[in-house]
Amino acid sequence: MTDISDDRAFWLSRHILPHEGSLRAWLSRRAHIGFDIDDVIQEAYSRLVMLETVSQITNPRAYLFQTAHSIILQDLRRSRIVPIGSIHEIGALELEASEPLPDQLVDERMELEQVAAAIEALPQRCREVFMLRKVQGLSQRDVAIRLGLSESTVEKHVANGIGKLLDFFAHSGKWSARASRARKRDSRPHEKRQ
């Protein structure tokens, strides 16, 4: 057996082990199918350790649950004797595995709210252009006509909006000092030049 690398051990401890409790609870509600919870968890850990890379795993919790689900199905397929009640449960397991987990829904809703708040914090004209172009999907020309701007101005507003949003999310959902100064400057009433 290959030794587990320090990087993989760190990844497992940070991204997988915190979900063991919820995985055990999920498995215990299905244990009547005829599997050993500890065996499934051990096999799931073993499979995660043996992966060549984990860089493609964007949602470790969902990957862990899907791995456990696959182990259960594989064991049921290999069994010579399958309890009749398991047939219905296999279908239920497959349906559940395809649905997002409740905490995934909460995380996604929070991310969406954070994106909406970040867009709302853009300067007014930049926000209008960004919403029409990137959210509603209007062409650059249509946005320019609707708002009475040149197409190059629309392009600049979109680029500015994307830059500010990238800056916002690069700082863990907080405006950097540079972006905060720019937002304050952009939100001040413009003085007329003579």
Secondary structure, 3 states (H helix, E strand, C coil): CCCCCHHHHHHHHHHHHHHHHHHHHHHHCCHHHCCCHHHHHHHHHHHHHHCCCCCCCCCHHHHHHHHHHHHHHHHHHHCCCCCHHHHHHHHHHHHHHHCCCHHHHHHHHHHHHHHHHHHHCCCHHHHHHHHHHHHCCCCHHHHHHHHCCCHHHHHHHHHHHHHHHHHHHHCCCCCCHHHHHHHHHHHCCCCCCC
